[in-house]
Amino acid sequence: MEESKYYLVKVKEKFVDMETNKVKTTTRQKLVDAMSITEAEVKTVKLYEGCTFEWKITSVAESPIDEIINN
């Protein structure tokens, strides 16, 4: 059985700054545990479902991270 990997997904977000009333753009990076690039994209899309701002996945790449320790 194939092991899952970690993928770095970059997402560009556009939103209106409430203080200045200007459109701002920022890039967020998500580390996604998935079996493939496609699965990493699907998981990221689900994360952003229902968001009220504009967003777009700009890249997905396999991460060199091989393990996350949560102790």
N, C-alpha and C positions, 0 to 999 in steps of 0.2 A: 504494500500500500504506500502510495506517495505521501510524503509529509508536506504540510502546508509551509509556506514561506511568508516572509514579510515584504510588503510592497510599500514604497513611498509614493503617495498620491498627492499631487499638488493641485490645489483648487483656488482659482481666482474668484474673489467675492467683490461685488459692487454694492454699495449701500449709500444712503444719504446720511451725512453727519448732521445730527440734530442741532448742534451748536452753530455750525457755519452754514447749514443748508446746502452744502456742496456734495457732489458725488465723489466718494472715495473708493479706491481700489486697494485691496490687500491680497496677498497670497498666503494661504494656509497650507501646512504640510500635515498629512495624516499618515500614520504608520498602520497598515492594514494587514491582518493575518488572513491569508487566503491561499487557495490552491493554484490560482492563475491570475494573470493580469485582468482578465474579464471578470472574475469573481471579485477582485479588489475594486474594480469600477462599479459593479453592481452594489456592493456594500456601501460605497461612498455615496452613490445616488440615493440609496435608502436613507442614509444619514441626513441628507439635505432635503428630503421630501417635505413639503409643506413650508419651506423657508419663504419669507416674504421679500427677500432680496435676490438680485441676479447673481448667479454663480456658474462656473464652468470648470470642468476638469481640464487642466492644461498638460499634465503628464502623469504617467504611471511607470515606475521602474522598480525592478527587484532591489531590495535593500540588502546591504552587506551584513546587517544584523541577523544573527542566527538564533538568538534566544532572548526572551524577555523574562527576567526574574522578578516575581511579585511577592517578595517576602518582607 
